[in-house]
Amino acid sequence: MSNRRKSQKIEAVIFDWAGTTVDHGSLAPVRVLRRVFETRGVPISEEEARRDMGVPKRDHLQRIVSSPEVSRRWMAQTGNAPGPHDLNTMYADFVKLQLECLVRDSAVIDGVPETIVRLRKRGIKIGSTTGYTREMMDLLTPAAAANGYLADCVVTPEDVAGGRPHPWMIFRNAIELQIDHLAAMVKIGDTISDIQEGLTAGVWTVGVARTGNLIGMTMGDFAALPREEQHRRLEGARLQLREAGAHAVIDSVAECEGQLAQIEAWMRDGRSPADLI
């Protein structure tokens, strides 16, 4: 890293994809995960599908099938403990099914394109990390671009031999975007693993509550809830992200600029991400 004076301004924002910039509620992967288990006679709940969201999809499947409750149901259905062959076939099915519906179910979230335009006008570079595979992102990236959202850098777990909660995808973004100091970067994402990724990398980390995995609803379905229920769910999601260590929490990417201004104020005061964990 360069020895030049550390920046007092944000130089790059690294966004997650599903639930943060596309796919309000992070519904596409949940639907496919549940379908993979249903076809094997071992249905899983939405909560079980969402618990480890954000990690690479093969790891995600492994965590689900290895959980005590799902493993017990698997044994009851098949007579055997889930093994490597089961994981391999489930992952192959997941990839096939996700590719079939990914673009259809991953609309750009309201407010994202306009926010990205404003960030770029400030000289901020736009990176991204994901739990999706490179093959999936090769479909999703141009579809999102056609609808107003284009990142300068898209890194998948395959590109760096491992995904969240490891920091390597963020490090790759720093290299590709030519950012000298990690403390001049902000990671924004909607899952606990996004927060862990950012903290492990040593960057500022912002959680996204309303549009993401922890609430898991379309914009319309959430808007249809009674106001008291909206508030209860939002407070629950915000709390989980704060407890995971997020430096700040927003409800959607469209609200990020106020928190970015606060982070720059901390930077001018000489604070670093590690100071505020």
C-alpha positions in Angstrom: 0.0 0.0 0.0 1.1 3.6 -0.7 2.6 5.7 2.1 0.8 8.8 0.9 -1.5 10.6 3.4 -4.7 8.7 4.1 -7.8 10.0 2.3 -10.4 11.9 4.3 -13.0 11.1 1.7 -14.7 8.0 0.6 -13.1 6.7 -2.6 -15.2 3.6 -3.3 -18.5 2.0 -2.2 -18.7 -1.8 -2.5 -22.3 -2.9 -2.8 -23.9 -6.4 -2.4 -26.3 -7.5 -5.1 -29.5 -9.4 -4.1 -31.4 -7.5 -1.4 -29.2 -4.5 -1.7 -29.1 -3.2 -5.3 -31.4 -5.8 -7.0 -34.2 -8.3 -6.0 -36.0 -6.4 -3.3 -36.4 -8.9 -0.4 -33.7 -11.2 -1.8 -36.4 -13.6 -3.0 -34.7 -15.3 -6.0 -32.2 -17.4 -4.0 -34.7 -18.3 -1.3 -37.2 -19.6 -3.8 -34.6 -21.8 -5.5 -33.1 -23.1 -2.3 -36.5 -24.2 -1.0 -37.3 -25.8 -4.3 -34.1 -27.8 -4.3 -35.0 -29.3 -0.9 -38.7 -29.8 -1.7 -37.8 -32.0 -4.7 -35.9 -34.2 -2.3 -38.8 -34.6 0.0 -37.2 -32.5 2.7 -38.9 -29.1 2.7 -37.2 -26.2 4.5 -38.7 -23.1 5.9 -38.0 -19.6 4.6 -36.2 -18.9 7.9 -33.9 -21.9 7.3 -33.2 -20.8 3.7 -32.4 -17.2 4.8 -30.3 -18.0 7.9 -26.9 -18.0 6.1 -27.7 -15.9 3.1 -24.8 -14.0 1.5 -22.2 -16.8 1.7 -21.2 -18.7 -1.5 -24.1 -20.8 -2.6 -22.4 -24.2 -2.2 -21.4 -23.2 1.4 -25.0 -22.0 1.9 -26.4 -25.4 0.9 -23.8 -27.1 3.1 -24.8 -25.1 6.1 -28.5 -25.7 5.6 -28.2 -29.5 5.1 -25.8 -29.8 8.1 -28.1 -28.0 10.5 -29.4 -30.4 13.1 -33.1 -30.0 12.3 -32.7 -30.3 8.5 -30.3 -33.2 8.9 -32.8 -35.0 11.1 -35.5 -34.5 8.5 -33.2 -35.7 5.8 -32.4 -38.9 7.7 -36.1 -39.5 8.3 -36.9 -39.1 4.6 -33.9 -40.9 3.0 -32.6 -43.2 5.7 -29.1 -41.8 5.3 -27.2 -38.8 6.5 -26.6 -36.2 3.7 -23.2 -36.8 2.1 -20.9 -35.2 -0.5 -22.8 -36.7 -3.4 -26.1 -35.2 -2.1 -24.4 -31.8 -1.8 -23.0 -32.0 -5.3 -26.3 -32.9 -6.9 -28.1 -30.2 -4.9 -25.6 -27.6 -5.9 -25.9 -28.6 -9.6 -29.7 -28.3 -9.3 -29.5 -25.0 -7.6 -27.2 -23.5 -10.3 -29.5 -24.7 -13.1 -32.7 -23.4 -11.4 -31.1 -20.1 -10.4 -29.9 -19.4 -13.9 -33.3 -20.0 -15.3 -35.0 -17.4 -13.1 -32.3 -15.0 -12.0 -32.8 -12.2 -14.4 -36.6 -12.4 -14.2 -36.5 -12.2 -10.4 -33.7 -9.6 -9.9 -35.2 -6.2 -10.8 -33.1 -3.2 -9.8 -34.3 -1.8 -6.5 -36.0 1.7 -6.6 -33.6 4.5 -6.1 -30.4 2.6 -6.8 -29.6 4.0 -10.3 -30.1 7.6 -9.2 -28.0 7.1 -6.1 -25.2 5.6 -8.2 -25.2 8.6 -10.5 -24.9 11.0 -7.5 -22.0 9.0 -6.0 -20.1 8.9 -9.3 -20.5 12.7 -9.6 -18.7 12.9 -6.3 -15.8 10.8 -7.7 -16.8 7.7 -5.8 -16.0 4.4 -7.6 -18.6 1.6 -7.5 -17.6 -2.0 -6.7 -19.5 -5.1 -5.7 -19.3 -8.5 -4.1 -21.8 -11.4 -4.1 -22.6 -14.9 -3.1 -23.6 -15.7 -6.7 -21.3 -17.6 -9.1 -19.5 -15.9 -12.0 -21.9 -17.6 -14.5 -24.9 -16.1 -12.7 -23.3 -12.6 -12.6 -22.5 -12.8 -16.3 -26.3 -12.9 -16.7 -27.3 -10.5 -14.0 -24.8 -7.7 -14.6 -25.9 -6.8 -18.2 -29.6 -7.1 -17.2 -29.0 -4.7 -14.3 -27.1 -2.3 -16.5 -30.0 -2.2 -19.0 -32.1 -1.1 -16.1 -29.8 1.6 -14.8 -27.3 0.0 -12.5 -23.7 -0.8 -13.6 -20.9 -1.4 -11.2 -17.3 -0.6 -12.0 -16.2 -3.9 -10.6 -18.0 -7.2 -10.0 -16.2 -9.9 -7.9 -17.6 -13.4 -7.2 -16.2 -16.0 -4.7 -14.8 -18.0 -7.7 -12.6 -15.0 -8.7 -10.8 -15.1 -5.4 -11.1 -18.8 -4.3 -13.5 -18.0 -1.5 -16.4 -15.8 -0.4 -17.9 -14.2 2.7 -17.1 -13.9 5.5 -13.6 -13.8 4.1 -12.4 -10.3 3.0 -10.9 -11.4 -0.3 -13.6 -10.1 -2.6 -13.3 -6.6 -1.1 -9.5 -6.8 -1.4 -9.9 -7.7 -5.1 -12.2 -4.7 -5.5 -9.5 -2.5 -3.9 -7.0 -3.8 -6.5 -9.3 -3.4 -9.5 -10.5 0.0 -8.5 -7.0 1.1 -7.4 -7.9 2.2 -3.9 -4.8 2.6 -1.8 -6.4 2.7 1.7 -9.1 0.2 2.8 -10.4 2.8 5.2 -11.4 4.9 2.2 -13.9 2.2 1.2 -17.4 1.4 2.4 -19.2 -1.9 2.1 -23.0 -1.8 1.9 -25.0 -5.0 2.2 -28.2 -6.6 3.6 -26.9 -9.8 5.3 -24.9 -10.6 8.4 -22.2 -12.1 6.2 -22.0 -8.8 4.3 -21.2 -7.1 7.7 -18.7 -9.7 8.6 -17.0 -9.4 5.2 -16.7 -5.6 5.6 -15.4 -5.8 9.2 -12.9 -8.5 8.4 -11.6 -6.4 5.4 -11.2 -3.4 7.6 -13.6 -1.1 5.7 -16.5 1.0 6.8 -19.6 -1.2 6.8 -23.2 -0.2 6.4 -26.2 -2.6 6.7 -29.4 -2.4 4.6 -32.6 -3.3 6.5 -35.8 -2.8 4.5 -35.0 -4.1 1.1 -33.0 -7.1 2.1 -32.8 -10.6 3.5 -33.7 -9.9 7.1 -37.2 -8.7 6.1 -37.4 -10.7 2.9 -40.5 -9.1 1.3 -41.2 -7.4 -2.0 -41.8 -3.6 -1.8 -45.5 -4.1 -2.4 -45.9 -6.8 0.3 -44.0 -4.7 2.8 -46.0 -1.6 2.1 -49.3 -3.6 2.6 -48.4 -4.4 6.2 -49.9 -2.4 9.0 -47.7 0.5 10.0 -47.0 -1.1 13.4 -45.9 -4.4 11.8 -43.6 -2.5 9.4 -42.0 -0.7 12.3 -41.6 -4.0 14.3 -39.9 -5.8 11.4 -37.7 -2.8 10.5 -36.5 -2.4 14.1 -35.7 -6.2 14.3 -33.7 -6.1 11.1 -31.9 -2.9 12.1 -31.0 -4.4 15.5 -29.6 -7.6 13.9 -27.3 -5.5 11.6 -26.1 -3.3 14.4 -25.4 -6.3 16.7 -23.4 -7.8 13.8 -21.2 -4.8 14.0 -22.4 -2.5 11.2 -21.0 1.0 11.6 -24.4 2.3 10.3 -27.7 1.0 9.2 -30.0 2.3 6.4 -33.3 1.0 5.1 -32.3 1.1 1.4 -29.4 2.1 -0.8 -31.4 5.3 -1.7 -30.7 6.5 1.8 -27.0 5.8 1.9 -25.7 9.3 1.2 -26.4 10.7 4.7 -24.5 7.8 6.3 -21.6 8.3 3.9 -21.5 11.9 5.0 -21.3 10.8 8.6 -18.5 8.4 7.8 -16.5 11.1 6.1 -17.0 13.3 9.2 -15.5 10.4 11.2 -12.6 10.2 8.7 -11.9 13.9 9.1 -11.8 13.4 12.9 -9.1 10.8 12.3 -11.2 7.8 13.1 -10.9 4.5 11.3 -13.4 1.6 10.9 -11.7 -0.3 13.8 -12.2 2.6 16.1 -16.0 2.4 16.0 -16.6 -1.4 16.2 
